[in-house]
């Protein structure tokens, strides 16, 4: 036997690294060491195999049940001949369409692989060790992920109480009061995920007036197209007035293009120029660029989908309320519902009936479930299953 073969049969010495998760975590950046990976919810692929897609009511991911514009579908098909080519690294055509839609300059736009990428990148670029990032408890989960990955310190501000008009929503006065000398970023979501709550233009302006100009305020508006409350207003109209303001949007929700992962950031050209230094090359693929541009052009489909969502949201909230459940106010395509002490058992029983909701324990709301606003058929399936479980 050769010397090398003999050595290969000997047991590893005690000094040999384990090369397991703990070993690698010890070598990660401090912020990543303390991090928990983003939780996407149930393994939907496995559940589709188990139940069959036609027999599964997927109401946990806040997707648009009506799908994208037919124009977007056609644009994808027409782009397939060019799959061997890299996409436009600038996304110029989509940016021009977005600039026209929002009344901004092309230089004020950056595209991302979903708004998730942009929210992460904002912290990566503008915060780090020794800096603070302020956001609300029960705010979007990515705010905490972004802060910790950047190595910055989280300043989590208590949300409004459950008996408030916007239960568990952003307490803007408390958030403003939490801003200190080390604050670099403030994350807000309007409307907010997972609570569905929102704040109006007057409250937004009053808050922005209190923020020092050196602090960047990031307004996540993933659900803005679906908001129809009279007092709701997008922050995009305030960008010229508050130059430290940045707004993120997505094509995943109202536009029904979640599978393509496209988001965008609107801010001052200087902020965009600095963000572009850290942007991943070709971060939005070719079919996605084409589909989003086409979707923007089909305003009728967007308006139709948002109107159907508003109708079903109201009907679903009423039906759940009649069953004795507390439904939080919402301006999104989901509702947060309080189920009480048996929440985990109710959720598990619904899964066995092929109805998938989103548990909220990870957000610190273990007695609640988040329910996406589905199609009329999906809502009927949900309510039928819920009646069985609650009986």
N, C-alpha and C positions, 0 to 999 in steps of 0.2 A: 504494500500500500504506500502510495506517495505521501510525502510530508503534508502536502496541501490537503489531501483527502482525509488524512488522520485528524488534522486540525478542524476540518469541517464537521467531524463527528463529535467533537468535544462540546460540552455544554457551554453556553455563553457565560462569561464571567459576570460577577455581581455589578461590575462597573459599566456593563453594556447598557446604553439608554433604552428605555421602554418604547420610545417612539409612539406613545399613545396620545390621546387627547390632552391629558394633564401635562405630559412632557412638552408638547408643542405650545400649550397655553402659557406655560411658564416663560416661554420665549417670545410671546406676543407683546404688543404694546400694552401699557397698563390699562388703558380704556377698554381694549378688546378682552383683556383677562376678566374683567368684571361683567362682560356683555353676555346676554342671552340672545340666541339667534331669533330672527323674526319668525313669529308663529303664524303660518298661513291658514290654520284651522285643520279641518279633517282632510284625510287623504282621499280627495275626490276621485282620482283615477281608480283607486281600489274600489271605492263605493260604486262607481259607474259599472265596473266589471261585475260587481256583486248583484246589483239590482237591474242593470240595463239602463241606459241613459233615458229612455222613454218612461221609466218607472221611478225616476229619482227627481225629487223637487229640490233643486239646489238654491237655497235661500240664505246662504251664509257669506257670500262674497260681494254683495252689492253690485251685481252685474245688471246690464240692461237686457231684459228678457226679449225685447223686440229686435235686438241686433242692429247692425250698422245700416247706413244708407245703401240702397242698391247701387248707387254711384260708387261708393267705396268698394263694394265687392267687385264691380267691373274694373275699377282701377287696379285692384290687386291682380286680376287675371291678365290685364294688359301689360303689367310690369314683369310677368314671369319670364319673358324671353330674355331679360337682362340680368338674370340671377348670377351669371358669371362675372358681372361687373360690380365693383364697389359702389355703394350709394353716394349721392352727393354729400360730401363731408360737411358742407355748410347748411344743407337743407334749405337752400335759397328759395325755391318755389313755395314751400310750405310756410316759410317765414314771411314771405310777401303776402300770402293769403291771410296769415294771422295778423300781420300789421294792419292790413285793410279792415279786418273784422273788428279789431280793438282800437283803431285810431291811434296807433303808435308807430314809431320808427322801427325799421328792420333791425337797427343796431340795438334796440331794446329787448331783443328776443334771444333766448337760447333754448335749444331742444334737448330733451333727455329721454332716456330709456324708461319712460314713466316718470311721473313727478317724484317718485321715490328716489330715483338717482339724483335729481336736482336738490331735493331736501338734504340728502346725505352730503352732496358736494358743497352746499352752502356752509355747512359746519366745517367740512374739511378745509375750505378756503379761508373762512373768516373767524374760526375759533380754534383753540388749542389748549395745552396745559397752562393752567393759571387763569384762564378765561372762564366766564360764566355764560350759560345759555338758559334763558327763562322760558318756561311754558307751563301750561295748566295741567293739573291732574286730570285724567280722563281725556287728555288730548291725543292726537294721532300717535300711534306707537312709534313711528319712524322718528319723531322728534327726540325721543330718548336714545334710540339707536344711533342717530347721527351725532348727538352730543358726545356719547361715550366713545364712539369710534374715533372722534377727533381728539380725545383725551381731555376734553373740557369738563367743567363742573356743571351738573344739572341743578337748576333752581326750580323745583317743582312747586307751583303755587296752588293752594287749595282751591277747588272749584266751588261754584255756587252750591248751596245746600239743596237737598232733594225737594224741599217745599218751596223753592224759588220758582218764578215764572219760567225760567230756563234751567230746570233741574240738572245739576252736575255740569252745567255749562261754564264758559269762561267768566271769571270774575275780573273784568278789565281793570277795575280800580286796584285790586290786590296785585295784579300782574305789573301794573305801572309802578306800584310801591316797591316791588321786589327788584326793580332795575337798580343796579349799583355801579360803582366805578369799574368793576371787572366785567360787566355785562357787554358782550359783543353781539349777541343775537337774541331776538325774541321770536318764538314760533307761535303763531295763532292759526286756527282752522275755522273757517266761516263759510258754510256751516261746518260743524265739527263732527268728526267720526271718532268715537262710536256713539255719541249721545244724540246726534241729529239737531242739536240746538244751534242757535245763531244769535248774532247781535246786529243792530241796525246801523245806518250811516251816522246818525248823531252820536251814538256811543263810540263808534270807530274813530270819528274825528276827535272827540274829546280825549280818547286814549292817545292817539298819535300826537296830539299837542303836548302831552306830558313826557314823551320819549325824547331823550337827548339825541341830537342829530348824528352822533358818532355810533349809535346803536342801530343795527339793521333789523327792521321788522319784516318777518317773512309771513305772508298771509297765504295759507294753503286754501285754495278755492276749488277743490276737486269736484264739489257738488253744486257749484254756483249756477250752472244752467238750469238746475231743477228747482231752485229756490224761487218761490212766487209770493212770499209774504210781502205785504205793502211796505214794511220798514226795511226789508233787506236791500243792500246795495253792495256791488262789487267794489273792491279797493282799487281796481284798475283806473277808475276816474280820478283817483287821488294821487296818482304817481307823480304828476307835475308839481303838486303842492308839497308832497312829502318825499323828498329825494332819497331818503334812507329806507324807502318802502320797496319791497319785492313781492310779487304775486306768482304763485304756482297754479297751473291748471293741468288738466289731463284729458285725453281722448278715451280713457277707459270706461267712464261712467255714462254720461248722457249720450255720447257718440257711439257707444256700443262696440268699441274696438279694444277691449281689455286684452285680447290675445296678442295684439301687436305691440303693446307697451310703448306708448308715446305720451310724453308730457312736455310742458314748456314753461319757461320762466319769463316774466315781464318785469323789467327794472330799468334803472338808469344805464345808459350805454357804458359808463365807466365800470359799473359793477359787472355787467355782462362781459366786458373785455377781460377783467381779472378772472372771472369764472371760466372763461374759455381757455385759459392757460392750463386748467386741470381737467378739461373735458376729454373723455375717451374718444379716440378717433373713430369715425363712422359709427357713432353710438345709436343712430336710428337707421334701420334697414330700408332698402329701396321700396318694397311693397308697402311698408308702413308709411313712408313719406307720401307715396301716391294716394293711398287710401285716406289719409287724414286730410290732404288737400281737397280731395273729392268730397269728403264728408262735410267740410266747412262750406262747400258750395251748395249743399242740399239743406237749406234752412227749413224747408217744409217738413222734411223727415225729422229733424231735430225738434222742431216745435210739436210735431205730432207725438213723438216718443215722450217728451216732457209732459205734455197734456195727459197722456195715458198714465204716466207715473203719478201725477198729482191725483187723478181720479182713484187709482188703485190704492195709493197711500192713505187717502181719506177713508175709503171703504174698509181697508184692512184695520186701520186704527179704530174705527167704529165697531167692527166685528169683535176685535179683541177686548175692547172696553166693555161690550155687552156681556162678555164672558167673565167679567169681574177682574180683569187684569189692568194694571196701570201701564199706560202707553205714554212715553215721553213725547213732547212736541218735536216735530221733525220738518226740515226743509230739504231732505235728501231723498234717496231711493231706498231707505230703510227706516225701521222704527226700532227704538230700544224699548224693551218690555220687561217689567218687573214680575217675576214668577214666584219669588219668595224662597222659603227654606228648601223646597223640593226641586229647585231649578235643575240641578245636575241630573236627577233621576228623570225629570220630564224631558230634558234634552236627549238623554240616552234612549229613552223610549221612542221618541220621534225618529231618531236615526234608524231604529229597527223597523220603522214603518216607511222608510225611504224619504224622510223629510229632514233636510240638513239645515240647521240654524248655526249661528256663531256663538259659542260660549264666551262670556265676558270676564271670567275669572282672572285672566291675564291682565286685564285693565283695572283690576280691583273692584269689579262689579259682579261678584259671584252669584248674586240673586237675580241677575238679568240675562236675557238673551237678545242678540241683535238679529232682526228678521228683515231680509231684503224684500223689497216690494216686487213681487213677481207679476206674471200674467194673471188674468182672471182664473184660469184653470189651476195655476200653481197656488193661488190663494185659497181656492176651494179645497184642494188637496191638503194644504196646511191646516185649515180650520177643521176639516173632517178628522184628520189624524189627531189634532189637539183635543177635539171633543172625546175621542176614544181614550186618550191618555189621562185627561182630567176627570173622566167619569168615576 
